[in-house]
Amino acid sequence: MKLTEIRQGEEITLEVIINGARYEFKSDMVDAADGGGIYASPVRVQDKVLSFASDRIVVNLVLNRQDHPPVVWRRISVETTVYKKNTLYRITSVTTGLEENRRSAFRLPLGLQGVAQIGANRKASDVIVQDISESGFSIVAKDDIENSDGLVVRLVFSDDGASMSLTGLVVRKVVYGEEKVLYGCKLNNKVVALSRYINERQRKQILKQKEVTLEQGKIVGYGDLRGKAQNDADDRKENAIRGLSDSSTGRIKSDRYRNVNLNEGDHKNINYDRYKNLNLN
């Protein structure tokens, strides 16, 4: 498949790999470009266009299609340019796009604390949000629930001022040991706010890397870009999972949720204090 076969306005994903750390950013095809390329909307960080002009960075382009495998162009060239008075990416590729059988939803590791209700007749309890994607999420809980496949899971968590409320179905369970059970959940429907949160979280991860600075919209000073933010997330996840079995003051106070049922309709403006001792109907 040629780049120019991507339709105008069609959503694409830029898969950015920096020394093993992987990020994904949503974009869209704006117009065809000379030489068989395309113009695409750019990724912005603090109102500056993020440039990938370095041999230390690998960028792939992914076109996700319903009912068909995604098409992937590997090691594309991404040039920041001005087209019709707008700053855009000019994307070219020396190869054609190939269909690949791959998981379309990128999983973002988090390691954050949250509160979840697993099953309609159970109380909400503390969990660790291990990772999320546009199609699902994984949590680590203390309770090993029998016959958990298909149970409804309602999850709320906050991160740097952003509050998320997600509802999904259990599709996978992995028991790590006493009081450490992972539940993989598939979202019931697409959540627009989740897509925005994932993109913003990745932008912040890039900004937190001390080896990366932004200068006139370009990444400079690459060094070892394994991704301190991702390492920090892994550390937080491990510490938080250990915290499920102790009573450290840094944990979410589960007493606040002892009489809380997370029911349908709690998907906006989550404020934990607001739901103290309430049933969310």
C-alpha positions in Angstrom: 0.0 0.0 0.0 1.3 3.5 -0.9 1.2 6.4 1.5 -0.9 8.4 -0.9 -3.6 5.7 -0.7 -4.3 6.9 2.9 -7.5 9.0 2.7 -7.6 12.6 3.7 -8.7 13.0 7.4 -8.0 9.3 8.1 -6.5 8.7 11.5 -2.9 7.4 11.6 -0.5 6.5 14.4 3.1 7.5 14.7 5.0 4.8 16.5 8.2 6.4 17.9 11.1 4.2 19.2 13.9 5.9 21.2 16.6 3.4 22.4 14.0 0.7 23.1 11.3 3.0 24.7 8.2 3.1 22.6 5.6 5.9 22.3 2.6 6.2 20.1 0.9 9.5 19.0 -2.3 10.0 17.0 -2.2 12.1 13.9 -4.2 12.3 10.7 -3.5 12.6 7.0 -3.9 16.2 5.9 -3.0 16.2 2.2 -0.9 14.4 -0.4 2.7 15.6 -0.9 5.0 15.6 -3.9 7.1 12.5 -4.3 4.5 10.1 -3.1 4.5 11.4 0.5 1.8 12.9 2.7 1.3 15.8 5.1 0.1 14.9 8.6 -0.8 16.9 11.7 2.1 17.2 14.1 2.6 16.2 17.7 2.9 19.3 20.0 4.7 19.6 23.3 4.2 22.9 25.2 2.9 24.5 22.0 6.0 23.4 20.1 6.1 20.9 17.3 8.0 17.8 18.2 10.6 16.9 15.6 12.0 13.4 15.0 14.9 14.5 12.9 17.6 12.2 14.3 19.2 8.9 13.4 18.7 7.9 17.0 14.9 7.9 16.6 13.0 5.3 14.6 9.5 6.3 13.4 6.9 3.9 12.0 3.5 4.8 10.6 0.5 2.6 11.4 -2.9 2.8 9.7 -5.5 0.9 11.7 -8.5 -0.4 9.8 -11.7 -1.9 11.0 -12.1 -5.6 10.0 -8.7 -5.7 8.4 -5.1 -6.0 9.8 -3.3 -2.7 10.2 -0.9 -1.5 7.6 2.6 -0.5 8.7 5.3 1.6 7.1 8.6 1.1 8.9 11.4 3.6 9.3 9.6 6.5 7.6 11.1 9.9 7.2 9.3 12.7 9.1 10.2 16.3 8.2 8.7 19.3 10.0 7.7 21.8 7.4 5.2 24.6 6.6 2.4 23.8 4.2 -0.3 26.3 3.4 0.7 28.4 6.3 0.4 25.5 8.7 3.2 23.6 10.5 2.9 19.9 9.5 4.8 16.7 9.1 5.9 15.8 5.6 6.1 12.0 5.7 7.8 9.9 3.1 8.8 6.2 2.9 11.1 4.3 0.6 9.0 1.1 1.2 5.4 0.3 0.7 3.1 -0.3 3.7 2.5 -4.0 4.6 -0.3 -5.6 6.5 0.8 -6.9 9.9 -1.0 -9.1 12.5 -0.4 -7.1 15.6 -2.2 -5.8 18.7 -3.6 -2.5 17.5 -4.0 -0.9 20.9 -0.8 0.3 22.4 -0.5 -0.3 26.2 0.8 2.5 28.4 2.4 1.3 31.7 1.2 3.3 34.7 1.6 1.7 38.1 -0.9 4.1 39.7 -3.2 3.5 42.6 -6.9 3.4 41.9 -10.2 2.0 43.2 -12.2 -0.7 41.4 -15.3 -2.7 41.9 -14.9 -6.2 40.4 -18.4 -7.7 40.0 -21.8 -6.1 40.5 -22.3 -7.3 44.1 -18.8 -6.5 45.5 -17.5 -3.4 47.4 -14.9 -1.2 45.7 -11.3 -1.8 46.9 -7.8 -0.5 46.3 -6.1 -1.7 43.2 -3.0 -0.9 41.1 -3.7 0.3 37.6 -0.9 -1.6 35.8 -1.5 -0.3 32.2 -4.1 1.1 30.0 -4.9 1.2 26.3 -7.7 2.6 24.1 -9.3 -0.9 24.2 -8.7 -2.0 27.8 -6.8 -1.9 31.1 -5.1 -4.2 33.6 -5.3 -3.9 37.4 -3.7 -5.7 40.2 -5.9 -6.5 43.2 -5.7 -8.5 46.5 -8.7 -10.7 45.9 -8.7 -13.9 43.9 -12.2 -14.0 42.6 -13.4 -17.3 41.2 -15.2 -17.4 37.8 -14.1 -13.9 37.1 -14.3 -14.1 33.3 -17.0 -11.7 32.1 -17.4 -9.8 35.4 -18.0 -6.1 35.0 -15.1 -4.0 36.4 -15.6 -0.3 37.2 -12.3 1.5 37.8 -11.6 5.1 38.9 -8.2 6.6 39.3 -6.5 10.0 39.1 -3.2 11.2 37.7 -1.8 14.7 38.0 -5.2 16.3 38.2 -6.8 14.1 35.6 -9.6 11.8 36.8 -10.6 8.7 34.8 -13.6 6.4 35.1 -13.6 3.2 33.0 -15.9 0.2 32.7 -14.8 -3.1 31.2 -15.2 -6.9 31.3 -12.6 -9.3 32.7 -11.1 -11.3 29.9 -7.9 -12.6 31.7 -6.7 -13.4 35.2 -3.2 -14.1 36.4 -2.4 -15.0 40.0 1.0 -13.8 41.0 0.8 -15.0 44.7 -1.0 -14.1 47.8 -3.0 -10.9 47.5 -1.6 -10.2 44.0 -4.0 -11.0 41.2 -3.9 -9.3 37.8 -7.2 -8.8 35.9 -7.1 -7.9 32.3 -10.2 -6.0 31.2 -11.7 -5.1 27.8 -13.5 -1.7 27.6 -17.2 -1.9 26.8 -16.9 1.1 24.4 -14.5 3.7 23.2 -13.7 6.5 25.6 -12.6 9.7 23.9 -11.2 11.1 27.1 -9.0 8.0 27.5 -7.3 8.6 24.1 -6.5 12.2 25.1 -5.2 11.1 28.5 -2.8 8.5 26.9 -1.4 11.0 24.4 -0.9 13.6 27.1 0.7 11.1 29.4 3.2 10.1 26.8 4.0 13.8 26.0 4.8 14.3 29.7 7.0 11.2 29.8 9.1 12.7 27.0 9.3 16.0 28.8 10.5 14.3 32.0 13.5 12.7 30.3 16.4 14.8 31.5 18.4 13.9 28.4 15.8 15.5 26.1 15.4 19.2 25.7 13.2 21.2 23.4 14.8 23.9 21.3 12.8 25.6 18.6 10.6 22.5 18.3 13.5 20.0 18.0 14.7 17.3 20.3 18.4 17.7 21.1 20.8 16.1 23.5 19.6 12.5 23.1 22.1 10.6 25.2 20.6 7.4 26.7 16.9 7.8 26.0 15.7 4.5 27.5 13.1 6.6 29.2 13.4 7.5 32.8 9.7 8.2 33.0 9.0 4.6 32.0 11.5 3.3 34.5 10.0 5.5 37.2 6.5 4.1 36.3 7.8 0.5 36.7 9.3 1.5 40.1 6.0 3.1 41.2 4.1 0.0 40.1 6.4 -2.4 42.1 6.2 -0.2 45.2 2.5 0.3 44.9 1.9 -3.5 44.5 4.0 -4.1 47.6 1.9 -1.4 49.3 -1.3 -3.4 48.8 -0.2 -5.7 51.6 0.8 -3.0 54.1 -0.8 0.0 55.6 1.6 2.8 54.5 0.2 6.3 54.7 0.9 6.8 50.9 -1.9 4.4 50.0 -5.3 5.4 49.0 -7.4 5.2 52.2 -9.7 2.3 51.4 -11.9 3.2 54.4 -13.2 6.0 52.2 -14.7 3.4 49.8 -16.0 0.8 52.2 -19.6 1.7 51.5 -19.2 2.7 47.8 -20.6 0.8 44.8 -19.2 2.1 41.5 -22.3 1.8 39.3 -23.1 3.1 35.8 -23.2 6.9 35.6 -20.0 7.6 37.5 -18.0 8.4 34.4 -17.4 12.1 34.6 -15.7 14.5 37.0 -14.6 11.8 39.5 -13.9 13.3 42.9 -13.2 10.6 45.5 -14.3 12.8 48.5 -17.6 13.4 46.9 -18.5 9.7 47.0 -17.7 9.0 50.6 -20.3 6.6 52.0 -22.5 7.0 48.9 -23.9 4.5 46.4 -23.1 5.8 42.9 -26.3 5.3 40.9 
